[in-house]
Amino acid sequence: MQPIDNIYEPLDLYKNQYQEEHARNVQAFFEDLIKQSGIDEQENIDTVKEIRLNEKVISKVKTKYRIKIGFRNFLIFLTVIFFMASVLLIYTYIKKNNALEPYINLLMGIACALCGIGLILLITLKTNKTIKNLDEYLAELNDKVKDLYQKAWEQMRPLNNLYDWAMTATLIQKTIPLVKLDPYFDKRRFVYLNRKYGLRDNTDKKNSVLYIQSGEIINNPFLLARTLNFRMSTKIYYGSLTISWIVSREVDGKTVYETKTEVLRASVTKPYPTYSSNSFIIYANDAAPDLSFSRRPSNVSGLSEKQIDRKVNKEGKKIEKLARKSVALIDGFTAMANSEFEVLFNALDRDNEVQFRLLFTPLAQKQIIKLIKDQSVGYGDNWSFIKRKRLNFIYPNHLNNIDLSLDPSRYVNYELAASKKIFNNYNTQFFKDFYFAMAPILAIPLYQQYQPQEFIYDDDNYYYNVCSWEHESIANYLKESHFKHPESITKNILKTNIVSSGKDYDVIAVTAYGFKGVKRVEYVSVRGGDGKYHRVPVPWVEYIPVDRTSNVVVKAADKINRSQFINNKYGNQSWQTFIQNIAKSSESFIFRKSLLAFITKSQYNDQINQSFDEILFQSKK
């Protein structure tokens, strides 16, 4: 199918073309990977089949083993009962040996003893032997399955090593050539967004970038991001105290005393750190450069066409009234002729009517309405849209529920069929999620028609190689556990600062901001039923800020891929020696996208970087 020059009808295009086309591209891509790896598909199928058959046998043998163990325990219980009965009956015979009945007790006692002895012989000579044989058989089966798993992993090793970070991006670009995803968010892309569109470094200490993916649509840049956000909220703590007192009353001329009890309860509200994540798109475009507005979901998802019409009619009258009032006050708001669009898009805080109409042409309005009312193809109206001059922010709710990392390790498996299923499912689902996150932008034709002016790149003031957004993303990929303060009991916000930089590396300081918890007790005065005030203890936790800083090296590694990284990290002595000497641990030495990163335990400079380059160069030969 011929590539499409523009995407003016995103919903229909996805339904009629992109959905099936991308699925075919994903399947074909995986088949090519199989051919490239040279693995024997049937051989892996046979091995996995043998694993499953042996696992079924193991399951059956384990069931039989548990039954035999239970049976042996039952026999032991019976043995104990028989011997206890035997002792009791013989004891009765000794006490009453002058009557006929004791002789019966003696015989019964001997019979019970013989039964106990018989059960012991059954346990030792047969049941234990059976259990031992089953145990040995299970051990043999487990060893066999372990060997089969190793065999399957070895069969899949060439394919597992081929999975790389750029695969999802390559597939998206194949389906939609208009969209390009970058290897990583480098300084050139950031400088462009910063100087031309005003995007800033992520310096806010209340959030940290978990994932970031930069790219462009017809030369207009965008970011796909997820952040971890912190805010100090409050939490209610509860406590109780049981009190008692004595009351007296007269009953028939006598004084009667009675003890009464009551549970007094109290609460206190204290600061409590809360964390949440948020996924969003930032899209930069020069079209309508003076326009700002915001809109939230219209809550029409799940409504019938008639219900939507009623909502449009009702809300449309309010907008007309607002427009008349606006004209009277001369503040510039003018309602558009398409009341359905006005109600459903609901961007009434716009500040430039001319540019708003320039952006939302009749075609754009029609496509936006389709996206909002859709209930079968995409995700309907689950997105917020905020435009601030030349920067557009899209917040689709569905992005919060998916893995944005594009981490290829998810495909690694010992079973080809499972790996194929994971690969197909993730890439088709990611495409859908990404596509409908971008759909509100794609529905505006002017954004695709508007080509940005040439930008003269000048990095004199930007001496680092990778921007802070990517730095934070890498730090979070390394996991906060490597950075958090030992006393921290909460999640941590990871923030970065440049320490030094070289020709292809940055040394960054990663500071983990968290909280330690100190147990406190506050006493609240509560009046009891005795008429007195009592101090009710309420335990609570005081959260005190703590932080710790570690240095991380982030190095551009465009010339190696994930397969080469794995082979060298675990099979190259020069790499292992370097990692041991410079990195905090092997686990903290990673390859992500086209970047190498590691927590350094000593100083990193140009000389060490040159030595590392020599190791990289040798490993490429």
C-alpha positions as CSV (number, residue, x, y, z in Angstrom):
1,M,0.0,0.0,0.0
2,Q,1.3,3.4,-0.9
3,P,2.5,5.7,2.0
4,I,0.1,8.4,2.9
5,D,1.3,12.0,2.6
6,N,-0.9,13.4,5.3
7,I,-3.2,12.0,8.0
8,Y,-6.3,14.2,8.0
9,E,-8.7,11.5,9.1
10,P,-6.9,9.6,11.9
11,L,-9.8,7.5,13.1
12,D,-10.9,6.2,9.7
13,L,-7.3,5.6,8.6
14,Y,-6.5,3.5,11.6
15,K,-9.7,1.5,11.2
16,N,-9.4,1.0,7.4
17,Q,-5.6,0.7,6.9
18,Y,-3.1,1.2,9.7
19,Q,-4.5,-1.4,12.2
20,E,-4.1,-4.3,9.8
21,E,-1.1,-2.9,8.0
22,H,0.8,-2.5,11.3
23,A,-0.1,-6.0,12.4
24,R,1.2,-7.4,9.2
25,N,4.4,-5.4,9.5
26,V,5.0,-6.6,13.1
27,Q,4.5,-10.3,12.0
28,A,6.8,-9.9,9.0
29,F,9.4,-8.2,11.1
30,F,9.4,-11.1,13.6
31,E,9.6,-13.7,10.9
32,D,12.7,-11.8,9.5
33,L,14.2,-11.9,13.0
34,I,13.8,-15.7,13.1
35,K,15.5,-16.0,9.7
36,Q,18.3,-13.7,10.8
37,S,18.9,-15.6,14.0
38,G,19.1,-18.9,12.2
39,I,17.3,-20.8,15.0
40,D,15.4,-24.0,14.2
41,E,11.7,-23.3,14.9
42,Q,10.6,-26.9,14.9
43,E,13.5,-27.9,17.2
44,N,12.4,-25.4,19.8
45,I,8.7,-26.5,19.4
46,D,9.8,-30.1,20.1
47,T,11.9,-29.1,23.1
48,V,9.1,-27.1,24.6
49,K,6.6,-29.9,23.9
50,E,8.9,-32.3,25.8
51,I,9.2,-29.8,28.7
52,R,5.4,-29.6,28.9
53,L,5.0,-33.4,28.8
54,N,7.6,-33.9,31.6
55,E,6.0,-31.1,33.6
56,K,2.7,-32.9,33.4
57,V,4.4,-36.1,34.6
58,I,6.0,-34.2,37.4
59,S,2.6,-32.7,38.4
60,K,1.1,-36.2,38.5
61,V,4.0,-37.7,40.5
62,K,3.9,-34.8,43.0
63,T,0.2,-35.5,43.5
64,K,1.0,-39.2,44.1
65,Y,3.9,-38.2,46.4
66,R,1.6,-36.0,48.5
67,I,-1.0,-38.7,48.7
68,K,1.7,-41.2,49.9
69,I,3.0,-38.7,52.4
70,G,-0.5,-38.2,53.7
71,F,-1.1,-42.0,53.8
72,R,2.1,-42.5,55.8
73,N,1.1,-39.8,58.3
74,F,-2.2,-41.5,58.7
75,L,-0.5,-44.9,59.3
76,I,1.7,-43.3,61.9
77,F,-1.3,-41.8,63.6
78,L,-3.0,-45.2,63.6
79,T,0.2,-46.8,65.0
80,V,0.3,-44.4,67.9
81,I,-3.4,-45.0,68.6
82,F,-2.9,-48.8,68.6
83,F,0.0,-48.7,71.0
84,M,-1.8,-46.3,73.3
85,A,-4.8,-48.6,73.3
86,S,-2.5,-51.6,73.9
87,V,-0.9,-50.0,76.9
88,L,-4.2,-49.0,78.4
89,L,-5.7,-52.5,77.9
90,I,-2.7,-54.3,79.4
91,Y,-2.7,-51.8,82.3
92,T,-6.4,-52.7,82.9
93,Y,-5.5,-56.4,82.9
94,I,-2.8,-55.9,85.5
95,K,-5.1,-54.0,87.8
96,K,-8.0,-56.5,87.5
97,N,-6.4,-59.9,87.0
98,N,-9.0,-61.9,89.1
99,A,-11.9,-61.7,86.7
100,L,-12.6,-62.9,83.2
101,E,-12.8,-59.4,81.7
102,P,-9.1,-58.6,82.3
103,Y,-8.1,-61.6,80.2
104,I,-10.2,-60.1,77.3
105,N,-8.3,-56.8,77.9
106,L,-5.0,-58.6,77.8
107,L,-5.9,-60.3,74.5
108,M,-7.1,-57.0,73.0
109,G,-4.0,-55.3,74.2
110,I,-1.8,-57.8,72.5
111,A,-3.9,-57.6,69.4
112,C,-3.5,-53.8,69.3
113,A,0.3,-54.1,69.9
114,L,0.5,-56.6,67.0
115,C,-1.5,-54.2,64.8
116,G,0.9,-51.4,65.7
117,I,3.9,-53.5,64.9
118,G,2.3,-54.5,61.6
119,L,1.7,-50.9,60.7
120,I,5.4,-50.1,61.5
121,L,6.4,-52.9,59.2
122,L,4.1,-51.6,56.5
123,I,5.5,-48.0,56.8
124,T,9.2,-49.1,56.9
125,L,9.1,-51.9,54.3
126,K,6.6,-50.6,51.8
127,T,5.3,-47.0,52.2
128,N,8.7,-45.4,52.9
129,K,10.2,-47.3,50.0
130,T,7.5,-46.1,47.7
131,I,8.0,-42.5,48.9
132,K,11.7,-42.8,48.4
133,N,11.3,-44.1,44.9
134,L,8.9,-41.3,44.1
135,D,11.3,-38.7,45.5
136,E,14.2,-40.1,43.4
137,Y,11.9,-40.2,40.4
138,L,10.9,-36.5,41.0
139,A,14.6,-35.5,41.3
140,E,15.3,-37.3,38.0
141,L,12.4,-35.6,36.3
142,N,13.4,-32.2,37.7
143,D,16.9,-32.6,36.5
144,K,15.6,-33.6,33.0
145,V,13.3,-30.6,32.8
146,K,16.1,-28.3,34.0
147,D,18.3,-29.6,31.2
148,L,15.5,-29.2,28.7
149,Y,15.0,-25.6,29.8
150,Q,18.7,-25.0,29.3
151,K,18.5,-26.6,25.9
152,A,15.5,-24.4,25.0
153,W,17.2,-21.2,26.2
154,E,20.3,-22.1,24.2
155,Q,18.1,-22.7,21.1
156,M,16.6,-19.2,21.6
157,R,19.8,-17.4,22.5
158,P,20.6,-16.1,18.9
159,L,17.1,-14.7,18.6
160,N,17.0,-13.3,22.2
161,N,20.2,-11.4,21.5
162,L,18.8,-9.8,18.4
163,Y,16.0,-7.9,20.2
164,D,17.0,-4.2,20.3
165,W,15.7,-0.9,21.5
166,A,14.9,0.6,18.1
167,M,12.5,-2.2,16.9
168,T,9.2,-0.6,18.0
169,A,10.3,2.8,16.5
170,T,11.3,1.1,13.2
171,L,7.9,-0.6,13.0
172,I,6.0,2.6,13.6
173,Q,8.0,4.4,11.0
174,K,7.4,1.6,8.5
175,T,3.6,1.8,9.0
176,I,3.6,5.7,9.2
177,P,6.6,7.2,7.4
178,L,5.4,10.6,8.6
179,V,6.4,9.7,12.1
180,K,10.0,9.5,13.2
181,L,11.2,8.3,16.6
182,D,14.7,9.3,17.8
183,P,17.2,6.8,19.3
184,Y,17.3,9.0,22.4
185,F,16.5,12.6,23.4
186,D,19.8,14.2,22.6
187,K,21.0,17.8,23.0
188,R,20.4,18.7,19.4
189,R,16.7,17.9,19.7
190,F,16.5,19.7,23.1
191,V,18.3,22.8,21.9
192,Y,15.8,23.0,19.0
193,L,12.8,22.7,21.4
194,N,14.3,25.0,23.9
195,R,15.3,27.9,21.8
196,K,12.6,27.8,19.2
197,Y,9.6,26.7,21.3
198,G,10.6,27.5,24.9
199,L,10.7,24.0,26.3
200,R,12.7,24.0,29.5
201,D,14.9,21.5,31.3
202,N,12.9,19.5,33.8
203,T,14.2,21.3,36.9
204,D,11.0,20.9,39.0
205,K,12.0,18.9,42.1
206,K,8.5,17.7,42.5
207,N,8.6,15.4,39.5
208,S,11.0,13.1,37.8
209,V,11.0,11.7,34.2
210,L,10.4,8.0,34.2
211,Y,10.3,7.6,30.4
212,I,11.0,9.9,27.5
213,Q,10.8,9.4,23.8
214,S,11.5,12.2,21.3
215,G,10.6,12.3,17.7
216,E,9.0,14.4,14.9
217,I,6.0,14.4,12.6
218,I,6.9,16.0,9.3
219,N,9.8,17.8,11.0
220,N,7.7,19.1,13.8
221,P,9.1,17.7,17.1
222,F,7.2,15.9,19.8
223,L,7.9,14.2,23.1
224,L,6.2,11.1,24.6
225,A,6.8,11.2,28.3
226,R,5.9,9.8,31.7
227,T,6.7,11.5,35.0
228,L,6.6,10.5,38.6
229,N,5.0,13.4,40.5
230,F,5.2,14.3,44.2
231,R,3.0,16.4,46.4
232,M,2.7,16.7,50.1
233,S,-0.8,15.7,51.1
234,T,-2.4,14.8,54.4
235,K,-3.3,11.6,56.2
236,I,-5.6,11.1,59.1
237,Y,-4.3,9.0,62.0
238,Y,-6.6,7.4,64.6
239,G,-6.1,6.4,68.2
240,S,-8.2,5.1,71.1
241,L,-8.2,4.9,74.9
242,T,-10.3,2.7,77.1
243,I,-11.4,4.4,80.3
244,S,-13.4,3.1,83.3
245,W,-15.1,4.7,86.3
246,I,-17.4,3.7,89.1
247,V,-20.9,5.0,89.6
248,S,-23.2,4.4,92.5
249,R,-27.0,4.4,92.8
250,E,-29.6,3.5,95.4
251,V,-31.5,0.3,95.0
252,D,-34.0,-0.7,97.7
253,G,-32.3,1.6,100.1
254,K,-28.8,0.1,99.4
255,T,-26.0,1.7,97.6
256,V,-25.0,-0.3,94.5
257,Y,-21.7,0.3,92.7
258,E,-21.3,-0.2,89.0
259,T,-18.2,0.0,86.8
260,K,-18.7,1.6,83.4
261,T,-16.2,1.5,80.5
262,E,-15.9,3.6,77.4
263,V,-13.6,3.7,74.4
264,L,-12.5,7.2,73.6
265,R,-11.4,7.9,70.0
266,A,-9.4,10.7,68.5
267,S,-7.7,11.6,65.3
268,V,-5.0,13.9,64.0
269,T,-4.2,15.1,60.5
270,K,-0.6,15.2,59.5
271,P,1.5,15.8,56.3
272,Y,1.8,12.7,54.1
273,P,3.9,12.4,50.9
274,T,1.9,11.1,47.9
275,Y,3.2,10.0,44.5
276,S,1.5,9.6,41.2
277,S,2.5,9.1,37.6
278,N,1.3,11.0,34.5
279,S,1.8,10.3,30.8
280,F,1.6,12.9,28.1
281,I,2.6,14.2,24.7
282,I,4.3,17.5,24.1
283,Y,4.0,18.6,20.4
284,A,5.6,21.8,19.0
285,N,4.3,23.6,16.0
286,D,4.5,27.1,14.6
287,A,0.9,27.2,13.5
288,A,-1.4,29.5,15.5
289,P,1.6,30.7,17.5
290,D,-0.3,33.2,19.7
291,L,-3.2,30.9,20.6
292,S,-3.7,29.3,24.0
293,F,-6.6,27.2,25.3
294,S,-7.4,24.1,27.3
295,R,-10.0,21.4,27.2
296,R,-10.9,18.5,29.4
297,P,-12.8,15.2,28.5
298,S,-16.4,15.9,27.8
299,N,-17.7,12.8,29.6
300,V,-19.7,11.6,26.6
301,S,-18.0,8.2,26.5
302,G,-20.6,5.5,26.9
303,L,-23.5,7.8,26.0
304,S,-25.8,7.1,23.1
305,E,-26.2,9.4,20.1
306,K,-29.5,10.7,21.5
307,Q,-27.9,11.4,24.9
308,I,-25.1,13.2,23.2
309,D,-27.5,15.3,21.2
310,R,-29.4,16.3,24.4
311,K,-26.1,17.3,26.0
312,V,-25.1,19.4,22.9
313,N,-28.5,21.1,22.9
314,K,-28.4,21.9,26.6
315,E,-24.7,23.0,26.8
316,G,-25.0,24.8,23.4
317,K,-27.6,27.2,24.8
318,K,-25.2,28.1,27.7
319,I,-22.4,28.7,25.2
320,E,-24.6,31.0,23.1
321,K,-25.5,32.9,26.3
322,L,-21.8,33.2,27.1
323,A,-21.1,34.4,23.6
324,R,-23.7,37.1,23.8
325,K,-22.4,38.2,27.2
326,S,-18.8,38.2,25.8
327,V,-19.9,40.5,22.9
328,A,-21.4,42.9,25.4
329,L,-18.3,42.9,27.5
330,I,-16.1,43.0,24.4
331,D,-13.7,40.3,25.6
332,G,-13.4,38.6,22.3
333,F,-15.1,35.2,22.7
334,T,-17.3,34.2,19.7
335,A,-19.1,30.9,19.5
336,M,-18.5,28.9,16.4
337,A,-21.3,27.8,14.1
338,N,-20.7,24.1,14.9
339,S,-22.3,23.9,18.3
340,E,-21.5,20.2,18.6
341,F,-17.8,20.9,18.3
342,E,-18.1,23.8,20.8
343,V,-19.8,21.7,23.4
344,L,-17.7,18.5,23.0
345,F,-14.3,20.2,22.5
346,N,-15.2,22.9,25.0
347,A,-12.1,25.1,24.7
348,L,-13.9,28.2,25.9
349,D,-10.9,29.8,27.5
350,R,-9.2,30.4,24.1
351,D,-7.5,33.8,23.8
352,N,-7.3,34.3,20.0
353,E,-10.5,33.6,18.0
354,V,-8.9,34.2,14.6
355,Q,-6.1,31.7,15.1
356,F,-8.5,29.2,16.8
357,R,-10.7,29.2,13.7
358,L,-7.6,29.0,11.5
359,L,-6.5,25.8,13.4
360,F,-9.9,24.2,13.7
361,T,-11.2,24.2,10.2
362,P,-14.5,22.4,9.4
363,L,-12.4,19.3,8.5
364,A,-10.5,19.5,11.8
365,Q,-13.8,19.9,13.7
366,K,-15.3,16.9,12.0
367,Q,-12.3,14.7,12.9
368,I,-12.1,15.9,16.5
369,I,-15.8,15.1,16.9
370,K,-15.3,11.6,15.5
371,L,-12.5,11.0,18.0
372,I,-14.5,12.2,20.9
373,K,-17.6,10.2,20.0
374,D,-15.8,7.0,19.0
375,Q,-16.6,4.0,21.2
376,S,-15.3,1.1,19.2
377,V,-12.0,1.8,17.4
378,G,-9.9,3.9,19.8
379,Y,-10.4,5.2,23.3
380,G,-13.0,7.9,22.8
381,D,-12.8,11.1,24.7
382,N,-10.2,10.3,27.4
383,W,-7.8,13.1,26.6
384,S,-7.1,16.6,27.7
385,F,-5.6,19.2,25.3
386,I,-3.7,22.2,26.5
387,K,-2.1,24.6,24.0
388,R,0.3,27.2,25.2
389,K,1.4,29.3,22.2
390,R,3.5,26.9,20.1
391,L,3.6,24.0,22.5
392,N,0.7,21.6,22.7
393,F,0.2,19.2,25.6
394,I,-2.0,16.1,25.2
395,Y,-2.9,14.0,28.3
396,P,-4.5,10.7,27.2
397,N,-5.6,8.6,30.1
398,H,-4.9,5.3,28.3
399,L,-1.2,6.1,28.2
400,N,-1.0,5.8,32.0
401,N,-1.7,2.1,31.9
402,I,1.0,0.9,29.4
403,D,4.7,0.3,29.5
404,L,6.3,3.1,27.5
405,S,9.9,2.0,28.0
406,L,10.2,0.0,24.7
407,D,12.5,-2.4,26.6
408,P,13.3,-5.3,24.3
409,S,14.1,-7.6,27.2
410,R,10.3,-8.2,27.5
411,Y,10.6,-10.5,24.4
412,V,13.3,-12.7,25.8
413,N,12.0,-16.2,26.3
414,Y,12.9,-19.8,26.0
415,E,9.8,-20.5,23.9
416,L,9.6,-19.2,20.4
417,A,5.8,-19.2,20.4
418,A,5.6,-17.2,23.6
419,S,8.2,-14.7,22.4
420,K,6.3,-14.2,19.1
421,K,3.1,-13.7,21.0
422,I,4.6,-11.1,23.3
423,F,6.3,-9.3,20.5
424,N,3.2,-9.1,18.4
425,N,0.9,-8.1,21.2
426,Y,3.2,-5.4,22.6
427,N,4.0,-3.8,19.3
428,T,0.5,-3.8,18.0
429,Q,-0.9,-2.5,21.3
430,F,1.8,0.1,21.6
431,F,1.1,1.4,18.1
432,K,-2.6,1.8,18.9
433,D,-1.9,3.5,22.2
434,F,0.7,5.8,20.6
435,Y,-1.4,6.5,17.6
436,F,-4.5,7.5,19.6
437,A,-2.4,9.6,21.9
438,M,-1.3,11.6,18.9
439,A,-4.7,11.5,17.2
440,P,-5.9,14.9,18.5
441,I,-2.8,16.4,16.9
442,L,-3.2,14.4,13.6
443,A,-6.8,15.5,13.3
444,I,-5.7,19.2,12.8
445,P,-4.6,19.5,9.1
446,L,-2.8,22.7,9.6
447,Y,-0.3,21.0,11.9
448,Q,0.8,18.7,9.1
449,Q,0.8,21.4,6.5
450,Y,3.0,23.8,8.5
451,Q,6.7,23.1,7.9
452,P,9.0,24.6,10.5
453,Q,11.5,27.2,9.4
454,E,15.1,26.2,9.2
455,F,16.8,26.2,12.6
456,I,20.5,27.1,12.9
457,Y,21.9,24.8,15.5
458,D,24.3,26.3,18.0
459,D,25.4,24.4,21.0
460,D,27.8,26.9,22.5
461,N,25.8,27.2,25.6
462,Y,24.9,23.4,25.8
463,Y,28.1,21.6,26.7
464,Y,26.3,18.3,27.7
465,N,25.4,15.5,25.3
466,V,22.1,14.3,26.6
467,C,19.4,16.6,28.1
468,S,18.1,16.4,31.7
469,W,14.9,14.7,30.5
470,E,16.9,11.7,29.2
471,H,19.2,11.8,32.2
472,E,16.3,11.4,34.6
473,S,14.8,8.7,32.5
474,I,18.1,6.7,32.6
475,A,18.4,7.2,36.3
476,N,14.9,5.8,36.9
477,Y,15.6,2.9,34.6
478,L,18.6,2.1,36.8
479,K,16.0,1.9,39.6
480,E,15.7,4.2,42.5
481,S,16.9,1.4,44.9
482,H,20.5,2.2,43.7
483,F,20.1,5.8,44.7
484,K,17.7,6.1,47.6
485,H,18.9,7.2,51.1
486,P,19.2,4.2,53.5
487,E,16.6,5.7,55.8
488,S,14.1,6.5,53.1
489,I,10.7,4.6,53.4
490,T,8.9,6.4,50.5
491,K,9.3,6.5,46.8
492,N,12.1,8.8,45.6
493,I,12.1,11.7,43.1
494,L,15.4,11.4,41.2
495,K,16.8,14.7,39.9
496,T,20.0,15.2,37.9
497,N,22.7,17.9,37.5
498,I,25.7,18.0,35.2
499,V,29.0,17.4,36.9
500,S,31.2,17.3,33.8
501,S,31.0,16.4,30.2
502,G,33.2,15.2,27.4
503,K,33.0,14.6,23.7
504,D,30.4,11.8,24.0
505,Y,29.7,11.4,27.7
506,D,28.1,13.2,30.6
507,V,28.9,12.7,34.3
508,I,25.7,13.6,36.2
509,A,24.9,13.8,39.9
510,V,21.7,11.9,40.6
511,T,20.0,13.0,43.8
512,A,17.3,10.9,45.3
513,Y,14.8,12.9,47.3
514,G,12.7,10.8,49.8
515,F,11.5,10.8,53.3
516,K,12.4,8.9,56.5
517,G,9.6,8.1,58.9
518,V,9.8,8.9,62.6
519,K,7.1,7.5,64.9
520,R,5.4,10.0,67.0
521,V,2.5,10.1,69.5
522,E,0.2,13.0,69.9
523,Y,-2.2,13.2,72.8
524,V,-5.6,14.6,72.1
525,S,-7.9,15.8,75.0
526,V,-11.2,14.0,74.8
527,R,-14.1,14.3,77.3
528,G,-15.3,10.9,78.6
529,G,-18.6,9.8,80.0
530,D,-17.1,10.3,83.5
531,G,-17.2,14.1,82.8
532,K,-13.4,14.3,82.8
533,Y,-11.0,15.0,79.9
534,H,-8.5,12.3,79.0
535,R,-5.4,12.4,76.8
536,V,-6.0,9.9,74.0
537,P,-2.8,8.8,72.4
538,V,-2.7,8.9,68.5
539,P,0.3,7.3,66.9
540,W,1.4,9.0,63.7
541,V,4.5,9.2,61.5
542,E,6.5,12.3,60.8
543,Y,8.0,12.3,57.3
544,I,11.3,14.0,57.3
545,P,13.1,14.8,54.0
546,V,16.3,12.8,53.3
547,D,18.4,12.7,50.1
548,R,21.5,11.0,48.7
549,T,23.6,11.8,45.7
550,S,25.4,9.4,43.4
551,N,27.4,10.0,40.2
552,V,26.3,8.4,37.0
553,V,28.1,8.3,33.6
554,V,25.9,8.5,30.5
555,K,27.8,7.8,27.3
556,A,26.6,7.8,23.7
557,A,27.1,4.4,22.2
558,D,25.6,4.6,18.7
559,K,28.0,2.1,17.3
560,I,26.9,-0.9,19.4
561,N,23.6,-2.7,19.8
562,R,22.0,-4.7,22.6
563,S,23.4,-8.0,21.3
564,Q,27.0,-6.7,21.3
565,F,26.5,-5.2,24.8
566,I,25.3,-8.5,26.2
567,N,28.0,-10.5,24.6
568,N,30.7,-8.1,25.8
569,K,29.4,-7.5,29.3
570,Y,29.2,-11.2,30.1
571,G,31.9,-12.6,27.7
572,N,34.6,-10.0,27.3
573,Q,37.3,-9.9,29.9
574,S,38.3,-6.3,29.1
575,W,34.7,-5.1,29.6
576,Q,34.4,-7.1,32.9
577,T,37.7,-5.6,34.2
578,F,36.6,-2.1,33.2
579,I,33.2,-2.6,34.9
580,Q,34.8,-3.9,38.0
581,N,37.2,-1.0,38.2
582,I,34.9,1.9,37.4
583,A,31.3,0.9,38.1
584,K,29.6,0.5,41.4
585,S,28.2,-2.9,40.4
586,S,27.6,-5.0,37.3
587,E,23.8,-4.5,37.8
588,S,24.2,-0.8,37.6
589,F,26.1,-1.0,34.3
590,I,23.4,-0.9,31.6
591,F,22.7,-0.3,27.9
592,R,19.5,1.6,27.1
593,K,18.5,2.8,23.7
594,S,21.8,3.9,22.2
595,L,23.3,5.0,25.6
596,L,25.6,3.3,28.0
597,A,25.1,4.2,31.7
598,F,26.6,3.2,35.0
599,I,26.8,4.4,38.5
600,T,30.5,5.2,38.9
601,K,32.5,4.6,42.1
602,S,35.4,6.8,41.1
603,Q,36.2,9.8,39.0
604,Y,35.4,9.6,35.3
605,N,37.3,11.8,32.9
606,D,38.5,12.1,29.3
607,Q,41.4,9.8,29.8
608,I,39.3,7.0,31.3
609,N,36.7,7.6,28.5
610,Q,39.4,7.2,25.9
611,S,40.4,3.9,27.5
612,F,36.8,2.8,27.3
613,D,36.6,3.8,23.7
614,E,39.5,1.6,22.9
615,I,37.7,-1.3,24.6
616,L,34.6,-0.6,22.6
617,F,36.6,-0.4,19.4
618,Q,38.3,-3.7,20.1
619,S,35.0,-5.4,20.9
620,K,33.6,-4.2,17.5
621,K,36.4,-6.1,15.6
